[in-house]
């Protein structure tokens, strides 16, 4: 076997690049087809009502019904509305208020916790 010339190396490199791009295009087509199949999944479930999983809206409505039917836990003072606030941050705020006021957390009632942006605070 002899030495590989620059022309041979370029041809081999071009073939390697071509193979990589062809495989990437095939994978892209597979992902697109899977996305189309997922988008058209509601057509199958509407034609065959018992087929597949429930829609997310149905699951959310069922979860809300079960939550509404359950009695509140002992020490609960109602519901809390979070506006642009994550649950983790709200829990931290409630713990800080309880500590600062030396009041047990189950004796405090929070109705709403809203995150204010800097522009809203300056007004």
N, C-alpha and C positions, 0 to 999 in steps of 0.2 A: 504494500500500500504506500502510496506516495503522499506527498504533502497536499493539504487542502489549499487551493488558491483563494484569493479574495473573492472572485466571482462565485466559486462554489459556496463559500461561507455566506455570501449575500443571498444566494438562492435558498440555502437551508434556513436562514433566518426568516426570509420572506414566507416560506412554506410554514414555518412555526407560527409566525404572526397570523397567517391566514387561518390556520387550524384554531387558534385561540379565538379569533373573531367569529368564526363560524359557530363554535360551541357557545359563545356568548349570545349570539343572535338566536340560536335554538333555545337557550334557556330563557331569553326574553320573551319569545313566542309562547313558551310553556306558561310562564307567569301571567302573560296577558290572557291566555285562554282560561286559566284558573280564575282570574279576576272576572272575566265575562260569565263563567259558569256560576260564580258566587253571586253576581248581580242578578242573574236570571233564576236563581234558586227560588225566589218567591213565586214564580210562575208554576213550578212543580208543586209547591206546597198549597197553592190556591186551587189547583185542579184536583189534588188528592189531599183532603183535609187532614187525614191522620198521618200523613207522610212527613218525616223529618221532625225537627225541633219546632217549638213554638217561636213566634216572632218575639223580638226583644220587648216590644211594647206590651205584648200579652204577659210576658214574664214580669215586667215592671209593675203592671197593674195588679197582678196577683200578689206580688210582694207587698205593695202598698195596702192591699185589702187585709193581708194577714197582720201587718203592723198595726193597722187601724183597729182590728178586732182584739188585739192583745191589750190587757190592762197595763197601765203604767207601773213601773217598778216602784218599790217602797222608797220614799225620799225624793221621787221625781216631782218636779214642779211644772211640768208641761213640756212644750216643744221649744226648740232653739232654732232660729233661722240664721244661717251662715251666708253672708254676702261677700263674694270674692275672698273668702277665707277658707283655708284648709282645716280639716278636723284637728290635725296635730297642733296647729297654731291656736285654734280656739281652746283646746284643752290646756295649753300652756297659759293662755290669758286667764282662764277660769282659775287655774291653780295659783297664779300670782295674785289675783284679786282675793281669793280665799285666804292666802297667807298674809297679805297686807292688812286685811280687816280682822284677822284672827277669828274667822267664822268658818265652821265646817262647810265643805263644798255642797253637801246635800241640803243646807239651809239657805243657800243663795239661789236666786232665780234669775237666769239669763234669758232674755227674750230674743235678742238679736245681737250678733257680732258682725260688724262690717269693717272691712279693710278700706282705709282711706288712702288715696294717693297723695303725694306731696303737694300737688297743685290744689287739691281739695282742702287740705289743711291750711294752706296759706290764705285762702279766701275769707 
